[in-house]
Amino acid sequence: MTRIMLILEDYHTSFDTMIVKLLLKCGFMVLLFGSEKKLSHFRSFERDVKLLIAPERAGNSHFASLIRSREYVNHIRTFAEKEKIDVIMITTAQNIYVNLFLASVLKKTISILVIHNINRFVVWGDRVFRSIERNFETYPLWRKIINSRVARSADAVVVLTDYLQEEMSRLMPTIPVYELPFRVSSSEVLVRRKKAVLNNSVTTFAISGSVNGKRRTYDQYFELFSNVPNRNFKLLLLGEVHDAAVVYRGKELLGDKLIVFDRFLTEEEYLTELLNTHFLLTNLSRSMPYGVFKASGVEFDGPSVGIPVFLPEDTLKSSQHGVFIRFSEDNMKHILRNAIESVEEGTYQKEYLEPAIREAEYFDENKWADILYTVIMTSLKKASVTRRNKFSGG
C-alpha cells in the first residue's frame, strides 16, 4: 500500500481534512505530521491514519526559531525513513524558517507541494508577471528565493484553481502543476443543501472567513443592508470574531439581523451554516492578489455547495466555476432587493439554487479523488523512471 505523509501547519484545517478524506478514498495509507494542537482536529481519523507529533518550532529569537525549524525538518526526514514513506505531501509551505531546510528532504523523497500564493514562490517571472505583481502587497525577494528552492525540489506542484494552474505552468514550465480545489462536495451534501435552504424562509446572506477589520472592510455591506427597509433577512459573519469593533459597528446598524460567532466553528458547524445560506458575499482585501496569484475561499465555499456568490464586478474575474452575481456600486441595491424578493416570492429555487447546484458538480469529491490518485501515481512513476535512468547512467 502506498504510504503518504502529510505535513500540516496550524491553519487551513478544513482543506487538510478534505485531503485526508480524498487520500483515504483512494486507498492510501495516510500519516499526519503536525503539532499536537493541529493533530487534535484529526482524532476522529485515528482508526484510519497514523498521527506523528512534530516538535515545537517557536523560539524566543530568530536564531532559536532557526535551530528548532532545522530540528523540525530533521524529524520529517527521520519519520520518512522510519515509516518507509513513498510520498510526502506538504499542504501549506509558508514558514520561512522551515522552508530554508525543507528542500533537502524533498530532493530525497518523492514530494508534492501545495502552493496557495503562487507569486510568493516565483522569484522574477516575466515582464507580464512583474507588471501585475506591482499592484499588490510586496513580498521580500529573499523569501521568494527560499520558497522557489522548495518548489523546484518538489516532484509536482498543486494549486487551487484552473487559472492558477495555467499561470504556474507558464512561470515554472519544468515542474508538473495540477489543480485541487480548496473545498470539494458530494451528491449527499447537495441534497442536504437543497432541503435546508428551501426550508429557510428568512433570506440569509453570509460573509465567510474570520472577522478581522484590518484585513477586510465590512462597513459597505453594513450600510447597504441597513438601507433595506421592511425586509426579513439575516447577515452572518461566518467565522470566529477577532475584531469586536466590526461587530459593534454592525450591530449598531443591523441589530439582531447581524449574526456572529464568538468561537471557532467546527467543520460540520461551518458546513451546516453554509447549507442554510441563500447567498454568499465577497469581502476581499484589495492588497492581496486574489483571482490573480491567489484563490479566495469564497471561490469554493459558495460554488462547491451550490450557493450563489455576490462579488464586485472587478474582482475574481478568472473564476468560472459557480454562479457569480457581479455588482457595481450603482446596481448593488437593486441586485440585493431582487435576491430577497426571490426568496419571499418563491422564485429562488429556479432562479438561483438550481443553476448553482449544477455548477457545484465541478467540485464532486469522487472526481477529485480520482485526480489526486492520478497526481500521486504519476509522480511515483515519473520519479521511479528518473532514478532508474540516473542509476543506469542514462
ABEGO torsion letter per residue (X at the ends): XBBBBBBBBABGAAAAAAAAAAAAAAGBBBBBBBBAAAAAAAAAAAAABBBBBBBBABBABAAAAAAAAAAAAAAAAAAAAAAGBABBBBABBABAAAAAAAAAAAAABBBBBBBABAAAABAAEBAAAAAAAAABBBBBAAAAAAAAAAAAABABBBBABAAAAAAAAAABAABBBBBBBABBBBAAAAAAAAAAAAABABBBBBBBEBBBAAABBAAAAAAAAAABBGBBBBBBBBEBBABAAAAAAAAAAAEAABBBBABBBBAAAAAAAAAABABBBBBBBAABBBGAABBBAAAAAAAAAGBBBBBBAABGAABABEBBBBBBAAAAAAAAAAAAAAAAAGAAAAAAAAAAAAAAAAABAAAAAAAAAAAAAAAAAAAAAAAAAAAAGX
